[in-house]
Amino acid sequence: MEDRNLRCTQDEKIEIACCFCLDEDAKTVVDANVPVRMDQEYLLNEKGKLEIVKVWDCSKKTIGAKDVKTFIRANYPNDLVNIS
C-alpha cells in the first residue's frame, strides 16, 4: 500500500477492519434492548467472527463526519433471500 499523502493517486478510500471472537452462546443487544445471538442473525463473517469495517472517503481535501461509513461485514446466506 502506498503512503497516503496529498500526492497519492491510488484508491481514494481507506478501509480498516477489526474482527472480534464472540463466545458461542453470547447474546448482544443490537436493536433497542433485544438480545440476539450474532450467528443466528447472520451478522458474523465467513470465519464466524464479528467484523466491523470503517471506510473513509478521502477524495476531498478534508474529511468530515459524512465521509466516514461504518459497516458489519457479514456472511449472509443467499438461499435465505426471497426475491419475488
Summary of the structure (lengths in Angstrom):
residues: 84
radius of gyration: 16.9
end to end distance: 42.6
largest distance: 48.2
contacts: 143
relative contact order: 0.22
helix: 7%
strand: 33%
